[in-house]
Amino acid sequence: MLSVPVPSSRFPLLAAPIPDSLIPIPDLRRRSLPFLLLLVAACDGGRLSAPVGGTLGTVGTGTSGTIASSELVGTWRRILYFLAEDGSASSSETTWRFNADGTASRLSVTRNYTAGLADAQTVDARWEPSVQTVRITYLPPSSGTFEFSYRVAGDTLYLASQPYARIAR
């Protein structure tokens, strides 16, 4: 039997054992199934409106330069796990920290569990919310300004339709 581990209780049926007779696929693909299920479960579907009980971004104060969008303030993390055809396991982790003073940072960590390697990069930025978007400007030595759609539903931030879990306020 194949047991599909799911770290969230949002999908209790996915944690049930699946009989091998229902999965007539090669062993390598069968081992990839838990990761594929996690990726599919993480997809948002690209909705731009707020879900029931959710909140769209709010407008900043404009002239004073302070941030009125308190639902974005905090630390948010997204982790994706991958299993390559050769059996190697890796992950990509992105952590955003939005501070109330309009500063932000993005930590990107890439891990190769099979080889025991990891690489991390931190980028500092400034952020400004709008009605349904947030403008992020990377600070030197990085550069660039990007505008992403966002919404907050409970402890989940959907930034450019990608879900991030709140890990700190």
PyMOL commands that set and color helices and strands:
alter all, ss='L'
color gray80, all
select helices_A, chain A and resi 12-15+20-22+27-42
alter helices_A, ss='H'
color red, helices_A
select strands_A, chain A and resi 2-3+17-18+55-56+74-83+89-98+103-112+117-129+133-138+145-153+156-159+162-168
alter strands_A, ss='S'
color yellow, strands_A
deselect
rebuild
show_as cartoon
